[in-house]
Amino acid sequence: MSASFTVTFEGDHVEVVSEGEKNLEFAERMWAEVVRVCKENDCYHVLGVTYSTVPMSTLDGYEQPRVFQKLDISPRFRIAWVEKNIDAWENVEFMETVFFNRGLPGRAFPDVEEARQWLFGDDDAD
């Protein structure tokens, strides 16, 4: 299984770029780095852009909120997530629903511009 990610502070947000095969172990490593960079820069706006060659399984997606809770990813975070692989979109929508139902931050978007508009918008609309 091959997957990679980079996490960088961009001045007004933390950007995550990832690609490859996704699973819960990968997600935990990636989100731990996101939390570290957010805390280091006191910035909790996160823009994720990913291309999943193999999306996270439904079971792993259902378990991912446990990772958020473990890492203390709370509503102070504002997370906009873009999946560039249209074949993985259904899985991303499922995870967005799971997060919403558990009161966790995160919205999925079909493109980066829409994600940025929401991420930096003045409203709190989900």
Sequence and secondary structure as in RCSB ss.txt:
>XXXX:A:sequence
MSASFTVTFEGDHVEVVSEGEKNLEFAERMWAEVVRVCKENDCYHVLGVTYSTVPMSTLDGYEQPRVFQKLDISP
RFRIAWVEKNIDAWENVEFMETVFFNRGLPGRAFPDVEEARQWLFGDDDAD
>XXXX:A:secstr
  EEEEEEE SSSEEEEEEEE  HHHHHHHHHHHHHHHHHHT  EEEEEEEEEE   HHHHHHHHHHHHHTT  T
T EEEEEE  GGGHHHHHHHHHHHHHTT   EEESSHHHHHHHHT S    
